[in-house]
Amino acid sequence: MRFIWQQLTGWFGLLCVVLPAMLFIIAPQTAEAVLIREFKDVISDSGPSEQANHTFEFTILTDVSSGGVIELTPADGFTILATSTFTERNVQLWVNGVARNSGPVASPGVDRVEIFPGSPGLIRYTLAPGFSISNGSRLKLLIGNHTTTALGPITTYSTTT
């Protein structure tokens, strides 16, 4: 009986070491998101080829220091457009219910937003010098025309016929 128990505990120990290593090798992309919880993405319109607003909400489980970066790569099938109507003003970070200021260049009190168009593309958000986010903070990242800095609908009229 003792021999069988030693064999089982040996196999169990080996399984506890090999299985996590194999999961890391097979699915390395999941390792980047292990320090967040309660993640959700609310999308305004999921129709094919439709423009959509995204609201990402999550809690971080680590400190993010000054100059820290949050990168967002959309899933396959999504495209980040290269247009004059989608710029840094269409990306906004809220930390514990307070909106952050952002722009194309980081400076004290202003975070940097970089948009790399493509399919899927990339959005990079860099924290301002002197600002950090602490463990347990609730983040909301708005992407689209529903940010407080986005341009509203513009209507033009013509008097010529």
Kinemage of the C-alpha trace (Angstrom):
@kinemage 1
@onewidth
@group {chain A} dominant
@subgroup {mainchain}
@vectorlist {calphas} color= white
{ca met a 1} P 0.000 0.000 0.000
{ca arg a 2} L 2.842 2.357 0.871
{ca phe a 3} L 4.479 1.713 -2.509
{ca ile a 4} L 1.258 2.608 -4.365
{ca trp a 5} L 0.896 5.807 -2.327
{ca gln a 6} L 4.492 6.813 -3.180
{ca gln a 7} L 3.821 6.149 -6.848
{ca leu a 8} L 0.628 8.257 -6.814
{ca thr a 9} L 2.250 11.173 -4.987
{ca gly a 10} L 5.180 11.026 -7.408
{ca trp a 11} L 2.855 11.198 -10.417
{ca phe a 12} L 0.785 13.939 -8.792
{ca gly a 13} L 3.914 16.023 -8.107
{ca leu a 14} L 5.093 15.566 -11.686
{ca leu a 15} L 1.659 16.538 -12.992
{ca cys a 16} L 1.666 19.685 -10.812
{ca val a 17} L 4.946 20.786 -12.391
{ca val a 18} L 4.463 19.696 -16.008
{ca leu a 19} L 0.825 20.766 -16.546
{ca pro a 20} L 1.325 24.472 -15.671
{ca ala a 21} L 4.513 24.551 -17.767
{ca met a 22} L 2.674 23.067 -20.743
{ca leu a 23} L -0.215 25.505 -20.351
{ca phe a 24} L 2.246 28.404 -20.327
{ca ile a 25} L 3.948 27.107 -23.482
{ca ile a 26} L 0.665 26.379 -25.287
{ca ala a 27} L -1.102 29.622 -24.277
{ca pro a 28} L 1.506 32.320 -23.511
{ca gln a 29} L -0.884 35.160 -24.437
{ca thr a 30} L -2.887 34.559 -21.250
{ca ala a 31} L 0.146 35.298 -19.070
{ca glu a 32} L -0.072 39.001 -19.880
{ca ala a 33} L -3.555 39.401 -18.391
{ca val a 34} L -3.133 37.451 -15.174
{ca leu a 35} L -2.866 40.592 -13.045
{ca ile a 36} L -6.412 41.801 -13.747
{ca arg a 37} L -9.796 40.542 -12.629
{ca glu a 38} L -13.454 41.270 -13.289
{ca phe a 39} L -12.711 42.110 -16.925
{ca lys a 40} L -15.575 43.072 -19.194
{ca asp a 41} L -15.917 44.699 -22.605
{ca val a 42} L -19.210 46.437 -23.344
{ca ile a 43} L -19.553 47.028 -27.065
{ca ser a 44} L -22.090 49.446 -28.555
{ca asp a 45} L -22.624 47.672 -31.887
{ca ser a 46} L -21.270 44.289 -32.814
{ca gly a 47} L -22.618 44.171 -36.358
{ca pro a 48} L -20.152 43.172 -39.087
{ca ser a 49} L -18.166 46.159 -40.407
{ca glu a 50} L -19.930 48.548 -38.009
{ca gln a 51} L -18.048 51.159 -35.995
{ca ala a 52} L -18.403 50.513 -32.294
{ca asn a 53} L -17.628 52.069 -28.932
{ca his a 54} L -15.900 49.847 -26.397
{ca thr a 55} L -15.947 50.243 -22.632
{ca phe a 56} L -13.362 48.017 -20.952
{ca glu a 57} L -13.636 47.670 -17.180
{ca phe a 58} L -11.290 45.739 -14.915
{ca thr a 59} L -9.541 45.738 -11.562
{ca ile a 60} L -5.737 45.580 -11.502
{ca leu a 61} L -3.959 43.296 -9.056
{ca thr a 62} L -0.605 45.068 -9.131
{ca asp a 63} L 0.781 48.583 -8.915
{ca val a 64} L 1.370 50.418 -12.210
{ca ser a 65} L 4.174 52.920 -11.843
{ca ser a 66} L 4.683 56.297 -13.458
{ca gly a 67} L 5.318 55.761 -17.175
{ca gly a 68} L 3.569 52.369 -17.014
{ca val a 69} L 1.877 51.160 -20.175
{ca ile a 70} L -1.519 49.604 -20.867
{ca glu a 71} L -1.698 48.044 -24.334
{ca leu a 72} L -4.892 46.886 -25.941
{ca thr a 73} L -4.925 44.681 -29.020
{ca pro a 74} L -8.436 44.005 -30.343
{ca ala a 75} L -9.551 40.476 -31.127
{ca asp a 76} L -9.380 39.091 -34.653
{ca gly a 77} L -12.094 40.571 -36.836
{ca phe a 78} L -11.796 44.076 -35.342
{ca thr a 79} L -10.004 46.958 -37.062
{ca ile a 80} L -8.613 50.157 -35.612
{ca leu a 81} L -9.319 52.813 -38.206
{ca ala a 82} L -6.834 55.376 -39.480
{ca thr a 83} L -9.081 58.429 -39.752
{ca ser a 84} L -9.010 62.056 -38.668
{ca thr a 85} L -12.154 61.411 -36.601
{ca phe a 86} L -10.548 58.709 -34.423
{ca thr a 87} L -7.677 60.222 -32.445
{ca glu a 88} L -6.341 60.454 -28.895
{ca arg a 89} L -9.520 62.263 -27.820
{ca asn a 90} L -11.411 59.014 -28.463
{ca val a 91} L -9.448 57.089 -25.819
{ca gln a 92} L -10.050 57.883 -22.154
{ca leu a 93} L -8.962 56.180 -18.943
{ca trp a 94} L -10.927 56.430 -15.703
{ca val a 95} L -9.219 55.356 -12.472
{ca asn a 96} L -11.530 54.718 -9.520
{ca gly a 97} L -14.203 56.925 -11.087
{ca val a 98} L -11.904 59.850 -11.976
{ca ala a 99} L -11.116 60.665 -15.620
{ca arg a 100} L -7.463 61.066 -16.623
{ca asn a 101} L -6.263 63.759 -19.040
{ca ser a 102} L -4.559 62.393 -22.133
{ca gly a 103} L -3.013 63.530 -25.388
{ca pro a 104} L -0.469 62.570 -28.047
{ca val a 105} L 2.498 63.415 -25.755
{ca ala a 106} L 2.968 62.566 -22.063
{ca ser a 107} L 3.641 65.425 -19.679
{ca pro a 108} L 2.990 66.032 -15.975
{ca gly a 109} L -0.738 65.424 -15.468
{ca val a 110} L -1.283 64.256 -19.072
{ca asp a 111} L -1.101 60.600 -20.136
{ca arg a 112} L 0.035 59.601 -23.632
{ca val a 113} L -2.254 57.808 -26.077
{ca glu a 114} L -0.851 56.142 -29.194
{ca ile a 115} L -3.088 54.601 -31.830
{ca phe a 116} L -1.652 52.107 -34.303
{ca pro a 117} L -4.276 51.467 -37.009
{ca gly a 118} L -4.724 48.067 -38.568
{ca ser a 119} L -6.439 44.726 -38.315
{ca pro a 120} L -6.376 44.286 -35.404
{ca gly a 121} L -4.108 47.286 -34.633
{ca leu a 122} L -3.019 48.454 -31.184
{ca ile a 123} L -3.845 51.175 -28.660
{ca arg a 124} L -1.096 52.064 -26.189
{ca tyr a 125} L -1.861 54.150 -23.087
{ca thr a 126} L 1.179 55.442 -21.142
{ca leu a 127} L 0.771 56.956 -17.674
{ca ala a 128} L 2.022 60.509 -17.136
{ca pro a 129} L 5.255 61.224 -15.281
{ca gly a 130} L 4.548 61.378 -11.562
{ca phe a 131} L 1.286 59.396 -11.722
{ca ser a 132} L 0.890 55.770 -10.707
{ca ile a 133} L -2.040 53.426 -10.138
{ca ser a 134} L -2.193 51.262 -7.038
{ca asn a 135} L -3.092 47.615 -6.666
{ca gly a 136} L -6.857 47.062 -6.438
{ca ser a 137} L -7.768 50.135 -8.506
{ca arg a 138} L -10.812 49.931 -10.750
{ca leu a 139} L -10.048 51.007 -14.332
{ca lys a 140} L -12.437 51.904 -17.123
{ca leu a 141} L -10.996 52.447 -20.595
{ca leu a 142} L -13.355 54.103 -23.081
{ca ile a 143} L -12.590 53.782 -26.780
{ca gly a 144} L -14.856 55.498 -29.280
{ca asn a 145} L -17.046 58.576 -29.543
{ca his a 146} L -18.473 58.188 -26.021
{ca thr a 147} L -15.471 59.721 -24.219
{ca thr a 148} L -15.934 63.121 -22.577
{ca thr a 149} L -13.312 64.556 -24.955
{ca ala a 150} L -14.791 63.153 -28.197
{ca leu a 151} L -16.249 65.503 -30.749
{ca gly a 152} L -20.014 65.432 -30.880
{ca pro a 153} L -21.972 65.117 -34.101
{ca ile a 154} L -21.260 67.999 -36.467
{ca thr a 155} L -23.903 69.278 -38.849
{ca thr a 156} L -23.062 71.620 -41.699
{ca tyr a 157} L -25.514 73.505 -43.864
{ca ser a 158} L -25.135 74.751 -47.359
{ca thr a 159} L -27.000 77.742 -48.730
{ca thr a 160} L -26.208 76.892 -52.327
{ca thr a 161} L -28.578 74.871 -54.425
